[in-house]
């Protein structure tokens, strides 16, 4: 299974180094308040919308605290074995403090 949890520092380094594919699994209203970019696919929809990113090699996933993104990354990695999924530890809240 290709599922990795990464720290905020690791995410920022990867974000600065290349154009990464980011999915925010928070609800639309949360995404509208503040986001790190990427696309918004709520956790309840992410497994049914894999066609939107199944051609990616790496997919980064974030949420508010890291819990929803970890759940999404785990299940997506089980379903799409050719993609590496990264879950952002601490989520958007942690990102804003660093």
RAKA-V360952 format. One record per pair of residues at least 24 apart in sequence whose ideal C-beta (glycine too) atoms are under 10 Angstrom apart, sorted by the first residue. I is the first residue (numbers start at 1). GAP is how many residues later the second one is. D is the distance in whole Angstrom. If there is no record, write none. Layout:
i = [I I]
gap = [GAP GAP]
d = [D D]
This chain:
i = [1 1 1 1 1 1 1 1 2 2 2 2 2 2 2 2 2 2 2 2 2 2 3 3 3 3 3 3 3 3 3 3 3 3 3 3 4 4 4 4 4 4 4 4 5 5 5 5 5 5 5 5 5 5 5 6 6 6 6 6 7 7 7 7 7 8 8 8 8 8 8 8 8 8 8 8 8 9 9 10 10 10 11 11 11 11 11 11 11 11 11 11 11 12 12 12 14 14 14 15 18 20 20 20 20 20 21 21 21 21 21 21 21 21 21 21 21 22 22 22 22 22 22 22 23 23 23 23 23 23 23 23 23 23 23 23 23 23 24 24 24 24 24 24 24 24 24 24 25 25 25 25 25 25 25 25 25 25 25 25 25 25 26 26 26 26 26 26 26 26 27 27 27 30 30 30 31 31 31 33 34 34 34 34 34 35 35 36 36 36 36 36 36 36 37 38 41 42 42 43 43 43 43 43 43 44 46 46 46 46 46 47 47 47 47 47 47 50 50 50 50 53 53 53 54 54 54 54 55 55 56 56 56 56 56 57 57 57 58 58 58 58 59 59 59 59 59 60 60 60 60 60 61 61 61 61 61 62 62 62 62 62 62 62 62 62 63 63 63 63 63 63 64 64 64 64 64 65 65 65 65 65 65 66 66 66 66 66 67]
gap = [72 73 75 76 77 80 83 84 55 56 57 71 74 75 76 78 79 80 81 82 83 84 58 67 69 70 71 72 73 74 75 80 81 82 83 84 54 56 69 73 80 81 82 83 61 64 65 68 69 80 81 82 83 84 85 54 80 81 82 83 81 82 83 87 91 54 58 80 81 82 83 84 86 87 88 89 90 80 89 76 78 79 25 49 51 75 76 77 78 79 83 84 87 24 83 86 44 46 72 45 40 36 38 39 40 66 31 32 34 35 36 37 38 39 40 62 65 31 37 38 39 40 64 66 26 29 30 33 36 37 38 39 40 46 49 50 53 62 36 37 38 39 40 44 45 64 67 68 36 37 38 39 42 43 44 45 46 47 48 51 62 66 36 37 38 39 42 43 65 66 36 37 41 33 34 62 31 32 61 59 30 58 59 61 62 27 57 24 26 52 55 56 59 60 25 24 31 26 30 24 25 26 28 29 32 24 25 26 27 29 30 25 28 29 31 32 33 26 29 30 33 27 30 32 25 26 28 29 27 28 24 26 27 28 29 25 26 27 25 26 27 28 24 25 26 27 28 24 25 26 27 28 24 25 26 27 30 24 25 26 27 28 29 30 32 33 24 25 27 28 29 30 26 27 28 29 30 24 25 26 27 28 29 24 25 26 27 28 24]
d = [10 8 10 5 6 8 10 9 10 9 10 9 9 5 10 8 7 8 6 4 6 9 10 8 10 5 5 9 8 4 8 10 8 5 8 7 9 10 8 9 7 7 5 7 8 9 7 8 10 10 8 5 8 5 10 8 5 7 6 7 8 5 8 9 9 10 10 7 7 6 9 10 5 5 9 8 5 10 7 8 9 9 9 7 8 7 10 5 9 10 10 8 10 10 8 8 9 8 8 8 9 9 7 8 5 9 10 6 10 5 9 7 5 7 10 9 10 10 8 5 8 7 9 9 9 9 7 10 6 7 5 8 10 8 7 9 9 9 10 8 5 7 10 10 8 10 9 8 6 7 5 9 10 5 6 10 8 5 9 10 10 10 8 5 6 10 7 9 8 7 10 10 10 8 7 8 10 10 9 9 10 7 10 9 7 8 7 9 6 8 9 6 6 10 10 8 9 9 10 10 5 8 7 6 9 10 9 5 10 8 7 8 6 7 10 7 10 7 7 6 9 8 8 10 9 6 8 7 10 9 9 9 6 9 10 8 6 7 7 5 8 7 6 7 5 7 10 10 8 5 8 7 6 7 5 7 10 9 8 4 10 9 6 6 10 8 9 8 10 5 7 9 9 5 6 6 9 9 7 5 8 6 8 5 4 9 8 7 8]
